[in-house]
């Protein structure tokens, strides 16, 4: 995992490192994700000092107890009743238990660095989803920290706050109350948390154990108090407005069956918000106690062995807290009447053998939970900054002190929490905190589900107590409870998540982490390719599956772009043959070229695969590609090549802005993160062939390639003059007319076959129709030229034209038929005469589709064959010579 923390937007190939032993161990460690001592680690081993108990169990327990246990137990049991309270507890723990199984699976599948849950999600789902969920989880931690700070202030005011009915201080109740005073006290408490976190997480971890002991003593005092204290009554008052106060008589009955029955169900008015509570509102408050399950995971950067500590410590902490909550719920509902529970959230102080036990426990638990959230959130933000997902705004958060404490991210987080405390009331933001956490938990379940469904061999966690069923159920449970709690907050959080996804997708970050989407796509494509049975092919569903042979993309980019429009959703493969013999080479040179060719595909924005091969000759290499390119039912059925002539090609890379250095920089820091930058890209592909430069293959070999493809049952197309396609042929006509695609459906070199309608002519018509169906050519007008002899007379012309029109109707091809007198072509210089005929009638066409005659069987006639084709298409403009051997048309439904 040495490269797991590499910057997302780094450019250029990685520098080679010398293997000091000479045994290739450097590359081996990289392949096996073994730590390499010559590489800097993100968190040095000396800074990983926490074990399972102090690093996971203690912070998780403290976060899950926090304010809910001490200040909201009466709120939950009093409003929901014992039965619904236990139901809420079971539902909440069921959801988090499913999520914990997913966390344990991911945590035990490899080395974990700083960032906790964000690190798990981003390394599982990729930068876009990981970054957006990381921000959501960060906001959840920020809001939770605000909740805990407000809870601490509420506990302080319950002891030291002035009585609302009194204007003067009485005893210890010296602190004035009100909205702005609450904000002031919360800001002071938050400042204390900031100072601790600026010192470092080790201070918190050392103090956390002492805090846990204090909280445990407080819990013991709460549990034994009903066994010691007898029944007693209390008078509780609340200020309803400026001049009115409500007074309630409450009682503590000790263990009493009548009290238990009275506390089984019922909802009432919440005195802090003046809103009648409901199941969703109470559940939202109670679920904040379950949001601490990730406290240990967020300390992953400080754990000695996070893959072991996170599962063990989290599971034990959850079981322990669940047992404590059930016990406290039963004790409270059996000993306290409903008025006491819903009118005094700090009632534990009234019924304790020594009230300071509870006071100290509340203060310690709330303060500890707030610091835990502040530290955890700052670590998530620091991890986001290191990964450079959001650019400059988060760049300062990557700064750390000499001891490794990310103090800038701590300041960022403190400022956001300070904004949260302006809410002033704990219950008012509890729903928002819960929704954020549920969305984050759903993302963790989704990450584990995706890894399980992808069936990747390297996903083999040592924790085995999970399945895709638990992941899916956990994710669905989180999503359902989000909308049960608050539909508005849930919809807004999902909308925010989608906006972050779009933002990161637009930034197009590329990482070396691996993409789960690629694994899922591979899994699904493999499954459907197995279902794609070539024996079930039918002509009704035929589509061109093209292998385009490219010698040099500098001169072939126009043809590549054109063929991309000709494929009609079919397979499109760019093939290239590199001359050589692997027997005399130390390694395969072809593998190095793939990144450059794939970058070419990205630059041209075509939907094509790349297939390269090494062969002693171009002919053998083309045969290899025709046989092995594609997979299963997706294999090329059509070979397209550039034309063989002596024209000096133009360099497309020097003309098109997509290949300029500025366009690369615009897409991100001067490269594409696959080791390809604009300079290496330009240098990789050789310069175009000059006037004196020889061809890479002979005319005989070129014609032999055509013959080989036809013998293999492949259709063949030859493209000429497509370098002009970028110019005048692609611009709209000045006279406002539509572009024209001209089709000459006969063998122009053998006019005696003009009355025959063979498979080749039908294939030619089909390819022109396919081009007309693409988005760039949908408005073009098809013109079919019918070559006739004048001696047939007008009636003969009409008969043949009507027969062709009837055929086009059956084939559903919309085209204009143009009759051309064939007799005008001189017999002496026949090929030149045909060329002049083509120029006369097709001069304004954007592209021409011509019949490609079958190549000669005698290789000695190859040059003569090519010379005729060259004379036939001389100065015509973009032309595609087509010879089809596949039946591609169907008139049946």
C-alpha positions in Angstrom: 0.0 0.0 0.0 3.0 2.2 -0.4 1.2 4.3 -3.1 -2.1 4.6 -1.3 -1.4 8.2 -0.2 0.0 9.4 -3.5 -1.5 12.7 -4.6 -4.4 12.3 -6.8 -3.3 14.8 -9.5 0.3 13.9 -9.8 1.6 13.7 -13.3 4.1 11.8 -15.3 5.5 8.3 -14.9 6.9 7.2 -11.5 10.6 7.4 -11.3 12.4 4.1 -11.3 14.1 3.0 -8.1 17.3 1.0 -7.8 17.0 -2.3 -6.2 19.9 -2.4 -3.8 20.0 -6.2 -3.8 19.4 -6.7 -7.4 16.7 -9.4 -6.9 13.7 -7.3 -8.0 12.4 -7.0 -4.5 11.4 -3.4 -5.0 8.9 -4.3 -7.7 7.8 -7.4 -5.8 6.9 -5.4 -2.8 5.0 -2.9 -4.9 3.0 -5.7 -6.5 2.2 -7.3 -3.2 1.6 -4.0 -1.3 4.4 -4.8 1.1 5.8 -1.8 2.9 9.0 -0.6 1.3 11.5 0.9 3.7 12.9 3.2 1.0 9.5 4.9 0.5 8.3 7.6 3.0 5.2 6.4 4.8 2.3 8.7 5.6 2.3 7.8 9.2 5.7 6.8 10.6 5.6 3.7 12.8 6.8 5.7 15.8 3.6 7.8 15.6 1.4 4.7 15.7 1.2 4.2 19.4 -2.4 3.3 20.3 -3.6 -0.3 20.9 -7.1 -1.7 20.7 -8.2 -0.7 24.2 -7.0 2.9 24.2 -7.3 3.6 20.5 -10.7 2.0 19.7 -12.6 0.7 22.7 -12.2 3.8 24.9 -13.1 6.5 22.3 -16.0 4.4 20.9 -17.6 3.8 24.3 -17.2 7.5 25.4 -18.7 8.7 22.1 -21.6 6.3 22.3 -22.4 7.2 25.9 -21.9 11.0 25.7 -24.9 13.2 26.4 -27.7 10.8 25.4 -27.0 8.5 28.3 -26.9 11.2 30.9 -29.2 13.9 29.5 -31.6 12.2 27.0 -32.4 8.9 28.6 -35.5 10.4 30.3 -36.4 12.2 27.1 -36.4 8.9 25.1 -38.1 6.7 27.7 -40.5 9.4 28.9 -41.8 10.4 25.4 -41.6 7.0 23.6 -42.3 4.8 26.5 -40.3 1.7 27.5 -41.5 -0.5 24.7 -40.9 1.9 21.9 -37.6 3.0 23.5 -36.4 -0.5 23.5 -37.6 -0.9 19.9 -35.7 2.3 18.9 -32.6 1.0 20.6 -32.8 -2.4 18.9 -33.4 -0.8 15.5 -30.6 1.6 16.0 -28.2 -1.1 17.1 -29.3 -3.4 14.3 -28.5 -0.7 11.7 -25.1 0.1 13.2 -24.3 -3.6 13.7 -24.8 -4.3 10.0 -22.6 -1.3 9.3 -19.9 -2.5 11.7 -19.8 -5.8 9.8 -19.0 -3.9 6.7 -16.4 -1.8 8.4 -14.7 -4.9 9.9 -14.7 -6.5 6.4 -13.1 -3.5 4.8 -10.7 -2.8 7.7 -9.3 -6.4 7.5 -8.7 -6.4 3.8 -5.5 -4.4 3.8 -3.4 -1.7 5.4 -5.4 1.3 6.6 -3.9 4.8 6.9 -5.2 8.0 8.4 -8.7 9.2 7.6 -10.7 6.3 9.0 -14.0 5.7 7.2 -13.1 8.2 4.5 -10.0 6.2 3.7 -12.0 3.0 3.5 -14.7 4.4 1.3 -12.4 6.3 -1.1 -10.0 3.4 -1.5 -13.0 1.1 -2.2 -15.3 3.3 -4.4 -12.8 5.7 -5.9 -12.1 9.4 -5.5 -15.5 10.8 -6.7 -17.7 8.8 -4.4 -15.1 8.6 -1.6 -14.5 12.4 -1.6 -18.2 13.3 -1.6 -19.0 10.9 1.2 -15.9 12.0 3.1 -17.2 15.6 3.1 -20.6 14.3 4.3 -19.0 12.3 7.1 -16.9 15.3 8.0 -20.0 17.5 8.3 -21.6 14.8 10.4 -18.7 14.9 12.8 -18.8 18.7 12.9 -22.5 18.8 13.7 -22.1 16.0 16.3 -19.4 18.0 18.0 -21.8 20.9 18.1 -24.4 18.7 19.7 -22.1 17.4 22.4 -20.9 21.0 23.2 -24.5 22.2 23.5 -25.3 19.2 25.6 -22.4 20.1 27.9 -23.7 23.6 28.2 -27.2 22.3 29.0 -25.7 20.2 31.8 -23.8 23.1 33.2 -26.8 25.4 33.2 -28.9 22.7 34.9 -26.6 23.1 37.9 -25.3 26.6 37.7 -27.9 28.4 35.7 -30.3 30.9 37.3 -33.8 29.7 37.9 -36.0 31.1 35.1 -38.6 32.2 37.7 -36.0 34.2 39.7 -34.2 37.4 38.8 -31.4 37.0 41.3 -28.7 34.4 41.8 -29.4 31.7 44.4 -26.5 29.6 45.8 -24.6 28.0 42.9 -27.1 29.2 40.3 -25.2 32.2 39.2 -25.0 31.8 35.4 -27.5 33.8 33.4 -29.5 31.9 30.8 -30.6 32.8 27.3 -29.8 32.1 23.7 -26.7 34.3 23.5 -25.4 33.1 26.9 -25.8 29.5 25.6 -23.7 30.4 22.6 -21.1 32.1 24.8 -20.8 29.1 27.1 -20.6 26.7 24.2 -17.9 28.8 22.5 -15.9 28.7 25.7 -16.2 24.9 26.0 -15.3 24.5 22.3 -12.2 26.7 22.8 -11.1 24.3 25.6 -11.6 21.3 23.1 -9.6 23.2 20.5 -6.6 23.8 22.9 -6.5 20.0 23.7 -6.7 19.0 20.1 -4.0 21.5 19.1 -1.7 19.7 21.5 -2.4 16.4 19.8 -4.4 13.2 19.8 -2.0 11.5 22.3 -3.1 13.9 25.0 -6.7 13.0 24.4 -6.0 9.3 24.3 -4.2 9.5 27.6 -7.0 11.5 29.2 -9.7 9.3 27.7 -9.0 6.3 29.9 -9.3 8.5 33.0 -12.6 9.9 31.6 -13.9 6.4 31.0 -13.2 5.5 34.6 -15.1 8.6 35.8 -18.0 7.8 33.5 -18.0 4.2 34.7 -18.2 5.3 38.3 -21.1 7.6 37.4 -22.9 4.7 35.8 -22.4 2.5 38.8 -23.8 5.2 41.0 -26.9 5.5 38.7 -27.4 1.7 38.8 -27.1 1.3 42.6 -29.1 4.4 43.5 -32.5 2.8 43.2 -31.4 0.1 45.6 -30.4 2.8 48.2 -32.8 5.7 47.9 -36.5 5.7 48.8 -39.4 7.5 47.1 -39.3 11.3 46.9 -41.1 14.2 45.2 -39.8 17.2 43.2 -41.1 20.5 41.9 -40.0 21.4 38.4 -40.5 24.8 36.8 -40.0 26.1 33.2 -40.3 29.6 31.9 -42.8 29.6 29.0 -42.5 33.2 28.1 -41.4 36.6 29.3 -44.0 36.6 32.2 -45.2 33.0 32.6 -43.7 30.0 34.3 -45.0 26.4 34.3 -44.7 24.3 37.5 -44.8 20.5 37.6 -45.0 18.0 40.4 -42.8 15.0 39.7 -41.9 12.0 41.8 -39.4 9.2 42.1 -41.2 6.0 43.3 -38.2 3.6 43.4 -39.1 0.2 41.9 -42.9 0.2 41.3 -45.0 -1.9 38.9 -47.5 1.0 38.5 -44.7 3.3 37.4 -43.5 0.7 34.9 -47.0 0.4 33.4 -47.4 4.2 33.2 -44.1 4.4 31.3 -44.9 1.9 28.6 -46.0 4.4 25.9 -47.0 8.0 25.1 -45.7 11.3 23.5 -45.9 14.8 24.9 -44.7 18.4 24.5 -40.9 18.9 24.6 -40.2 21.8 27.0 -37.0 22.8 25.3 -38.5 23.2 21.8 -42.3 23.5 22.5 -43.0 20.8 19.9 -45.0 17.7 20.4 -42.6 14.8 20.0 -43.0 11.8 17.6 -41.3 8.5 16.9 -39.0 10.0 14.3 -38.0 13.0 16.4 -37.2 10.9 19.5 -35.4 8.3 17.4 -33.3 11.1 15.8 -32.1 12.2 19.3 -31.5 8.7 20.5 -29.6 7.6 17.4 -27.0 10.2 18.2 -25.8 7.8 20.8 -25.0 5.3 18.0 -23.0 7.7 15.9 -19.8 7.0 17.9 -19.1 3.6 16.3 -16.6 5.2 14.0 -14.6 6.9 16.7 -12.0 4.2 16.8 -11.9 4.0 13.0 -11.2 7.7 12.7 -8.0 7.1 14.8 -6.7 4.6 12.2 -3.6 6.8 11.6 -2.6 6.5 15.3 -3.3 2.8 15.7 -0.5 0.2 15.9 -2.5 -2.4 14.0 -5.7 -0.9 12.7 -6.8 -4.0 10.8 -7.0 -5.9 14.1 -7.9 -3.1 16.5 -10.8 -1.6 14.6 -13.0 -4.8 14.4 -12.2 -6.1 17.8 -12.5 -2.8 19.7 -15.6 -1.6 17.9 -17.6 -4.9 18.4 -16.8 -5.1 22.1 -17.6 -1.5 22.6 -21.0 -1.8 20.9 -22.0 -4.9 22.9 -21.0 -3.2 26.1 -22.9 0.0 25.4 -26.0 -1.9 24.3 -26.1 -3.8 27.6 -25.7 -0.6 29.6 -28.5 1.2 27.6 -31.0 -1.6 28.1 -30.2 -1.8 31.8 -30.6 2.0 32.3 -33.9 2.1 30.3 -35.3 -0.7 32.5 -34.2 1.0 35.7 -35.5 4.5 34.7 -38.9 3.2 33.5 -39.4 1.3 36.8 -38.5 4.0 39.2 -39.4 7.5 37.8 -42.8 8.8 36.8 -43.4 10.2 33.3 -43.5 13.8 34.5 -40.0 13.6 35.9 -38.6 12.0 32.8 -40.0 14.5 30.2 -39.8 17.7 32.3 -36.2 17.4 33.6 -33.5 16.0 31.3 -31.0 16.1 34.1 -33.1 14.1 36.5 -30.3 11.6 37.3 -28.8 14.2 39.7 -32.1 14.3 41.7 -32.1 10.5 42.2 -28.5 9.7 42.8 -26.8 8.8 46.1 -24.3 11.6 45.5 -25.4 14.0 42.7 -21.8 15.2 41.9 -21.2 11.7 40.5 -23.7 12.4 37.7 -22.5 16.0 37.2 -18.9 14.9 36.8 -20.0 12.0 34.5 -22.0 14.3 32.3 -19.3 16.9 32.0 -16.6 14.3 31.2 -18.7 12.3 28.8 -19.8 15.4 26.8 -16.4 17.0 26.8 -14.8 13.7 25.7 -17.3 13.1 22.9 -16.9 16.7 21.7 -13.1 16.3 21.6 -13.4 12.9 19.9 -15.5 14.4 17.1 -13.2 17.4 16.8 -10.2 15.1 16.4 -11.9 12.6 14.2 -13.3 15.4 11.9 -9.9 17.0 11.6 -8.3 13.7 10.6 -10.9 13.2 7.9 -10.3 16.8 6.6 -6.5 16.2 6.7 -6.9 13.0 4.6 -9.1 14.9 2.1 -6.4 17.6 1.9 -3.6 15.1 1.3 -5.6 13.5 -1.5 -6.0 16.9 -3.2 -9.6 16.2 -4.1 -10.9 19.7 -3.6 -7.8 21.7 -4.7 -6.7 24.9 -3.1 -9.5 25.5 -0.6 -8.4 22.5 1.5 -4.7 22.7 0.6 -3.7 24.3 4.0 -5.4 21.5 5.9 -2.6 19.2 4.8 -0.1 21.1 7.0 1.0 19.3 10.1 3.2 20.1 13.1 6.6 18.4 13.7 4.8 15.7 15.7 2.4 15.0 12.9 -0.7 16.8 14.3 -2.8 18.4 11.5 -3.3 21.7 13.4 -4.6 23.6 10.4 -7.4 21.1 9.8 -8.2 21.3 13.5 -8.6 25.1 13.1 -10.8 24.6 10.1 -13.0 22.2 12.0 -13.2 24.4 15.1 -14.5 27.3 13.0 -17.3 25.1 11.4 -18.3 23.8 14.8 -18.4 27.3 16.1 -21.0 28.0 13.4 -23.0 25.0 14.5 -23.3 26.1 18.1 -25.3 29.1 16.9 -28.3 26.7 16.7 -28.5 27.1 20.4 -30.6 23.9 21.0 -29.4 20.3 21.0 -32.7 18.8 19.8 -33.0 21.2 16.9 -29.8 19.8 15.1 -30.0 16.2 16.3 -32.0 15.2 13.2 -29.4 16.8 10.9 -26.6 15.0 12.6 -28.4 11.6 12.5 -29.2 12.0 8.7 -25.6 12.8 7.9 -24.4 9.8 9.9 -26.9 7.4 8.3 -25.9 8.6 4.9 -22.3 7.9 5.8 -23.1 4.5 7.2 -25.1 3.7 4.0 -22.0 4.6 2.0 -19.8 2.2 4.1 -22.3 -0.6 3.4 -22.3 0.3 -0.3 -18.6 0.1 -0.4 -18.5 -3.4 1.2 -21.4 -4.5 -1.0 -19.6 -3.3 -4.2 -16.4 -5.1 -3.2 -18.4 -8.3 -2.5 -20.4 -8.1 -5.7 -17.3 -7.4 -7.8 -15.9 -10.8 -6.7 -12.3 -9.4 -6.9 -9.8 -12.1 -5.9 -7.9 -9.6 -3.8 -11.0 -8.9 -1.6 -10.5 -11.5 1.0 -10.9 -9.9 4.4 -9.9 -11.9 7.5 -13.2 -10.9 9.1 -15.7 -13.4 7.6 -18.9 -12.6 9.5 -20.6 -10.7 6.7 -22.2 -11.2 3.3 -23.7 -9.1 0.5 -27.1 -9.7 2.3 -25.9 -7.9 5.4 -24.4 -5.1 3.4 -27.5 -4.6 1.3 -29.8 -4.8 4.3 -27.7 -2.3 6.2 -27.6 0.2 3.3 -31.4 -0.1 2.8 -32.0 0.3 6.5 -30.0 3.5 6.7 -31.7 5.0 3.7 -35.2 4.2 5.0 -34.5 5.5 8.5 -33.1 8.7 7.0 -36.4 9.6 5.5 -38.4 8.4 8.5 -36.4 10.8 10.7 -36.6 13.9 8.4 -37.6 13.9 4.8 -36.3 17.5 4.1 -32.9 16.9 5.7 -32.6 13.6 3.9 -33.4 15.0 0.5 -31.1 18.0 1.0 -28.2 15.7 2.1 -28.6 13.5 -0.9 -28.8 16.6 -3.2 -25.6 17.9 -1.6 -24.0 14.5 -2.1 -24.9 14.5 -5.8 -23.5 18.0 -6.2 -20.2 16.9 -4.7 -20.2 13.9 -6.9 -20.7 16.1 -10.0 -18.0 18.5 -8.8 -15.4 15.8 -8.3 -16.4 14.1 -11.6 -15.9 17.4 -13.4 -12.5 17.8 -11.8 -11.8 14.3 -13.1 -9.4 13.2 -10.4 -7.4 10.1 -11.3 -5.9 7.9 -8.6 -3.7 4.9 -8.1 -6.2 3.5 -5.6 -8.2 1.4 -8.0 -11.8 1.9 -9.0 -14.5 -0.4 -7.7 -16.6 0.7 -10.7 -14.0 -1.0 -13.0 -14.3 -4.2 -11.0 -18.1 -4.1 -11.1 -18.1 -3.3 -14.9 -15.7 -6.2 -15.5 -17.9 -8.6 -13.5 -21.1 -7.5 -15.4 -19.4 -7.4 -18.8 -18.0 -10.9 -18.4 -21.4 -12.2 -17.4 -23.2 -10.6 -20.4 -20.4 -11.6 -22.8 -21.0 -15.2 -21.8 -24.7 -14.7 -22.6 -23.9 -13.1 -26.0 -23.9 -16.3 -28.1 -22.7 -15.8 -31.7 -24.7 -18.8 -32.7 -27.8 -16.7 -32.1 -26.8 -13.9 -34.3 -29.5 -12.7 -36.7 -29.3 -10.4 -39.7 -32.0 -8.2 -38.2 -29.7 -7.2 -35.5 -26.5 -6.9 -37.5 -24.3 -3.9 -36.8 -20.8 -3.0 -38.0 -18.0 -4.2 -35.7 -14.9 -2.5 -37.0 -11.2 -3.1 -36.8 -9.5 0.0 -38.0 -5.8 -0.5 -38.8 -3.8 2.6 -37.9 -0.1 2.9 -39.0 0.3 6.4 -37.5 -2.5 8.3 -35.8 -0.9 11.6 -36.8 -2.2 11.1 -40.3 -5.2 8.9 -39.5 -7.1 10.9 -36.9 -9.6 12.1 -39.4 -10.4 8.6 -40.5 -10.6 7.5 -36.8 -13.2 10.2 -36.1 -15.2 9.3 -39.2 -15.2 5.5 -38.4 -16.4 6.4 -34.9 -19.6 7.8 -36.5 -19.9 4.7 -38.7 -19.9 2.1 -36.0 -23.6 2.5 -34.9 -23.1 1.3 -31.4 -21.0 -1.6 -32.5 -17.5 -2.7 -31.6 -14.7 -0.3 -32.7 -11.1 -1.4 -32.3 -8.0 0.6 -33.2 -5.4 -1.9 -34.3 -1.7 -1.3 -34.8 1.1 -3.6 -35.7 4.6 -3.0 -34.4 7.2 -4.7 -36.4 9.5 -7.0 -34.4 10.1 -10.5 -33.1 9.6 -11.3 -29.5 12.2 -14.1 -29.7 15.0 -11.5 -30.0 13.7 -9.1 -27.4 14.0 -9.1 -23.6 10.4 -7.9 -23.0 7.3 -7.2 -24.9 7.6 -3.6 -26.2 3.9 -3.3 -27.0 2.7 -3.0 -23.4 4.4 0.3 -23.0 2.5 1.8 -25.9 -1.1 1.2 -24.6 -1.3 4.3 -22.3 -0.4 6.5 -25.2 -2.9 5.0 -27.5 -5.6 5.2 -24.8 -4.7 8.8 -24.3 -5.2 9.2 -28.1 -8.7 7.7 -27.7 -9.5 10.2 -24.9 -8.2 13.2 -26.9 -10.2 12.3 -30.0 -13.3 11.5 -27.8 -14.1 8.3 -29.7 -15.6 5.2 -28.2 -12.9 2.7 -29.2 -10.8 -0.1 -27.8 -7.1 -0.4 -28.6 -5.5 -3.6 -29.6 -1.7 -3.7 -30.4 0.4 -6.6 -31.5 4.0 -7.4 -32.3 4.7 -9.2 -35.6 7.5 -9.7 -38.2 5.1 -8.2 -40.9 2.1 -6.0 -41.0 0.2 -8.8 -42.9 0.7 -11.3 -40.2 -0.1 -8.8 -37.5 -3.4 -7.9 -39.2 -4.3 -11.6 -39.4 -3.6 -11.9 -35.7 -5.8 -8.9 -34.9 -8.6 -10.1 -37.2 -8.6 -13.4 -35.4 -8.2 -12.5 -31.7 -9.5 -8.9 -31.4 -12.7 -8.7 -29.5 -14.2 -11.3 -27.2 -17.0 -13.8 -27.5 -19.8 -12.5 -29.7 -18.1 -9.1 -30.0 -15.5 -9.6 -32.7 -14.7 -7.5 -35.7 -16.7 -8.3 -38.9 -15.3 -5.3 -40.9 -11.7 -4.3 -41.6 -11.0 -0.7 -42.5 -7.7 0.6 -43.7 -6.3 3.8 -45.1 -5.6 4.0 -48.8 -2.3 3.0 -50.2 -0.9 5.9 -52.3 2.0 8.3 -52.5 0.2 11.3 -51.1 2.2 13.1 -48.4 0.0 12.9 -45.2 -0.6 15.9 -43.0 0.2 16.0 -39.3 -3.2 16.2 -37.5 -1.6 16.7 -34.1 -0.2 20.0 -35.2 -3.6 21.2 -36.4 -6.1 20.1 -33.9 -6.4 22.1 -30.5 -7.1 18.8 -28.6 -3.4 18.0 -28.9 -2.1 21.3 -27.9 -0.2 21.7 -24.6 -2.8 24.2 -23.4 -5.6 21.7 -23.7 -3.7 19.2 -21.6 -3.1 21.8 -18.9 -6.8 22.7 -18.9 -7.7 19.1 -18.1 -5.4 19.1 -15.1 -1.8 20.0 -14.3 -0.4 19.1 -17.7 -1.1 15.3 -17.9 -3.6 12.5 -17.4 -2.0 10.7 -14.4 -1.3 7.6 -16.4 2.3 8.6 -17.2 1.3 10.6 -20.3 2.0 14.3 -20.6 1.7 16.4 -23.8 5.4 16.3 -24.5 5.8 12.5 -24.1 2.6 12.0 -26.1 3.9 14.1 -29.0 7.3 12.4 -28.9 5.8 8.9 -28.7 4.2 8.8 -32.2 6.6 9.2 -35.1 6.5 12.0 -37.6 4.4 11.6 -40.7 5.9 10.0 -43.8 7.8 12.5 -46.0 8.1 12.7 -49.8 11.1 10.5 -49.9 10.2 8.2 -47.1 9.3 4.6 -48.1 6.1 2.8 -47.2 6.2 0.4 -44.2 4.7 -2.3 -46.4 4.7 -3.1 -50.1 1.8 -2.9 -52.5 1.7 -6.7 -52.7 1.4 -7.0 -48.9 -1.3 -4.3 -48.8 -3.4 -6.1 -51.4 -2.7 -9.5 -49.7 -4.1 -8.0 -46.4 -7.4 -7.2 -48.3 -7.5 -10.8 -49.7 -6.8 -12.3 -46.3 -9.6 -10.4 -44.7 -12.1 -11.5 -47.5 -11.0 -15.1 -47.1 -11.7 -14.8 -43.3 -15.2 -13.6 -44.1 -14.6 -10.0 -43.1 -15.9 -7.0 -45.0 -13.3 -4.6 -46.2 -13.3 -0.8 -46.5 -10.6 1.5 -47.8 -10.7 5.2 -46.8 -9.1 7.9 -48.9 -8.8 11.7 -48.6 -10.4 11.7 -45.2 -7.8 14.3 -44.1 -10.2 16.8 -45.9 -13.1 15.8 -43.7 -12.0 18.4 -41.1 -12.2 21.2 -43.6 -14.7 22.1 -46.3 -16.6 18.8 -46.2 -17.7 19.3 -42.5 -18.8 23.0 -42.8 -22.4 23.8 -43.7 -23.1 24.5 -47.3 -23.2 28.2 -48.1 -26.4 27.8 -50.1 -28.2 26.3 -47.1 -28.5 22.9 -48.6 -27.9 19.7 -46.5 -24.7 17.7 -46.7 -24.8 14.9 -49.3 -23.7 11.3 -49.1 -23.3 9.8 -52.6 -23.6 6.1 -53.2 -22.4 4.4 -56.4 -23.8 0.8 -56.0 -22.0 -1.0 -58.8 -18.5 -2.2 -59.7 -17.2 0.8 -61.6 -14.3 -1.2 -63.0 -16.7 -3.9 -64.4 -19.7 -2.0 -65.9 -21.1 -5.2 -67.4 -22.3 -6.3 -63.9 -24.4 -3.1 -63.4 -27.6 -5.1 -63.6 -26.6 -7.5 -60.8 -27.6 -6.8 -57.2 -25.1 -8.8 -55.0 -24.3 -8.9 -51.3 -21.5 -6.3 -51.8 -23.9 -3.7 -53.1 -26.4 -4.4 -50.3 -23.6 -4.0 -47.8 -22.6 -0.7 -49.4 -26.2 0.6 -49.1 -26.3 -0.6 -45.5 -23.1 1.2 -44.5 -24.3 4.5 -46.0 -27.6 4.1 -44.2 -25.7 3.5 -40.9 -23.7 6.7 -41.4 -27.0 8.6 -42.0 -28.3 7.3 -38.7 -25.4 8.8 -36.6 -25.9 12.1 -34.9 -23.4 14.0 -37.0 -24.9 12.8 -40.3 -28.6 12.6 -39.5 -29.4 15.7 -41.6 -27.4 14.5 -44.5 -29.1 13.5 -47.8 -28.4 10.2 -49.4 -28.1 10.1 -53.1 -27.9 6.8 -55.0 -26.6 6.9 -58.6 -28.1 4.5 -61.0 -25.8 4.0 -64.0 -27.7 3.1 -67.2 -26.9 2.7 -70.9 -28.6 5.1 -73.2 -29.6 2.3 -75.6 -32.1 0.9 -73.0 -34.3 3.9 -73.7 -36.5 5.9 -71.3 -38.7 2.9 -70.6 -35.7 0.8 -69.5 -34.5 3.6 -67.3 -37.9 3.9 -65.6 -38.1 0.2 -65.1 -34.7 -0.1 -63.4 -35.3 3.1 -61.4 -38.6 1.7 -60.1 -37.0 -1.6 -59.2 -34.3 0.2 -57.2 -36.9 2.4 -55.5 -38.9 -0.7 -54.6 -35.7 -2.2 -53.1 -35.0 0.9 -51.1 -38.6 0.9 -49.8 -38.2 -2.7 -48.6 -34.9 -1.8 -46.9 -36.4 1.3 -45.3 -33.7 3.5 -46.8 -34.6 7.1 -47.6 -32.6 8.3 -50.6 -32.8 10.2 -53.8 -32.1 8.2 -57.0 -30.0 9.9 -59.7 -29.8 8.2 -63.2 -26.5 8.6 -64.9 -25.8 7.7 -68.5 -23.1 5.1 -68.6 -22.4 5.4 -72.3 -20.7 8.7 -71.8 -17.6 7.1 -70.3 -15.0 6.6 -73.0 -13.7 3.1 -73.5 -10.1 4.0 -74.3 -9.2 5.6 -71.0 -12.0 4.0 -69.1 -10.8 4.5 -65.5 -10.0 8.1 -66.0 -13.4 8.6 -67.7 -15.1 7.0 -64.7 -13.2 9.4 -62.4 -14.4 12.4 -64.4 -17.9 11.0 -64.2 -17.6 10.8 -60.4 -16.2 14.3 -60.2 -19.0 15.7 -62.4 -21.8 14.2 -60.3 -20.3 13.9 -56.8 -18.1 17.0 -56.6 -20.3 18.5 -53.8 -20.7 15.4 -51.7 -19.3 15.3 -48.2 -18.4 11.6 -48.6 -18.7 9.0 -51.3 -19.4 5.2 -51.0 -17.9 3.2 -53.9 -17.8 -0.4 -54.8 -14.4 -2.0 -54.0 -13.6 -4.7 -56.6 -12.3 -8.0 -55.4 -8.5 -8.0 -55.4 -6.6 -10.2 -58.0 -5.6 -13.7 -57.0 -2.2 -13.2 -58.7 0.0 -11.1 -56.5 1.9 -9.8 -59.5 -1.2 -7.8 -60.4 -1.4 -6.0 -57.1 0.3 -2.8 -58.3 -2.0 -2.7 -61.3 -5.0 -3.2 -59.0 -4.0 -0.3 -56.7 -3.2 1.9 -59.7 -6.8 1.5 -61.0 -8.2 2.3 -57.6 -6.0 5.3 -57.3 -7.0 6.6 -60.7 -10.6 5.9 -59.9 -10.7 8.0 -56.8 -8.2 10.7 -57.8 -9.0 14.1 -56.3 -12.5 13.0 -55.4 -12.5 14.1 -51.8 -13.4 11.8 -48.8 -14.2 8.4 -50.3 -14.9 5.0 -48.8 -14.3 1.9 -51.1 -16.4 -1.0 -49.7 -16.4 -4.7 -50.4 -18.9 -6.6 -48.4 -19.2 -10.4 -47.9 -21.8 -10.4 -45.1 -25.5 -10.5 -45.5 -26.6 -7.4 -43.6 -30.1 -6.5 -44.8 -33.5 -7.9 -43.9 -37.0 -7.1 -45.1 -38.8 -9.2 -42.5 -40.2 -7.9 -39.2 
